[in-house]
Amino acid sequence: MRDLYHDELQALIESMVEMTKLVGAAISQATTALLEADLELAEKVISADRMIDLLTNEVEDRSLDVMARQAPVAGELRATIAGLRVVTDVERMGDLALHIAKVARRRYPASAIPASLRPVITRMGEVSGTIVGKVERLIAEHDLTLADEIERDDDDMDDLHRQLFTAMLSPQWDQPVECAIDVTLCGRYYERFCDHGVSVARRVRFRVTGEPQHREALPRV
Amino acid sequence: MRDLYHDELQALIESMVEMTKLVGAAISQATTALLEADLELAEKVISADRMIDLLTNEVEDRSLDVMARQAPVAGELRATIAGLRVVTDVERMGDLALHIAKVARRRYPASAIPASLRPVITRMGEVSGTIVGKVERLIAEHDLTLADEIERDDDDMDDLHRQLFTAMLSPQWDQPVECAIDVTLCGRYYERFCDHGVSVARRVRFRVTGEPQHREALPRV
């Protein structure tokens, strides 16, 4: 019975890794679609989000099913609920990649990002990709050095986010208002994407060490 | 044992109602702070969010404790996990009220909202207040007419959100870029606030009727 339980948990972890890989592809493609005004790629991200949602529903249903059948003891119960919350964070990261793709689609055939901000958005896409890659390994391996790295990577994201505002508020800014709106929205999407990565890092750290996770600072799931 | 279990669940519902009341006060005060450039009120919302976070942690810990001690059967397990997710939605609504208060504080002594958009933002605050009030009653009473109303109220919010963009993109728009940034961010915060209300409505409806909740359209928790 216990062996079956642990096999089922392992299968759930594998599905979560698969979801996270899809989210990694989504944020990378959404960033390219945004920078290159690539409508086809934007549409691809938008339709692929449905697969992430289906996987999410499936992992959630299977988790609840395992919990209902196996009546996990206290520690296992908390671990499984923490797993459910990680799933939710990853799924939400997928939604945020989708939102970025929708901005790219809305502004096609132009790019929503002015030339002066391409380097910052490029970096935001890279940092997001780095974080989601580490989330994937963290779910699979529970290596807490990855959790620490994710927190540091998120500091880089916060710096990049501030650079967007600094650029838009500088006297050199000469873009139309729709550009300011799109840059503000995309900046928020990338920032939240990485916040959810930090949330996963803190949940995994808490499960492994029992160390408090400064919960009030977390994006809640 | 079962009586004790149900007493504990009832106490959890009462704490969730208390949390939701605090969030209702927060969104109302944040909107006033934003429109009236009321720094004191903005600071009040910002410090009160800590109480919402503490209540959230307490309700989550008690829920997990009840689940671990009482080993709920399948239906109860799903209901308790759904309750945990409602808590998360309500806590996130509190964060979004906090973000609005922070915009008010950042722009003080000016108001972040230009005169032409005051009616729209006033209505966004009212609709948000209506939704959070219905969320509170829905948690306490499980009356599904409230869930239906919340979905309709959220359609009003989506209309208001579109009105913000229409105004900013009209030829009459003559505000500086920081104003477009703040309006874009606040619009997003109000919209997400109401999305989480819809999420609660769908979770409660699903628990009561078993009717599918179109999960892919939900803000996930």
Interface residues (C-beta under 8 A of the other chain):
Chain A: R50 D53 L54 T56 N57 L64 M67 A68 A71 V73 A74 L77 R78 I81 L84 R85 T88 E91 R92 D95 F165 M168 L169 W173 V177 E178 A180 I181 T184 L185 R188 R215 E216 P219 R220 V221
Chain B: R50 D53 L54 T56 N57 L64 M67 A68 A71 V73 A74 L77 R78 I81 L84 R85 T88 E91 R92 D95 F165 M168 L169 W173 V177 E178 A180 I181 T184 L185 R188 R215 E216 P219 R220 V221
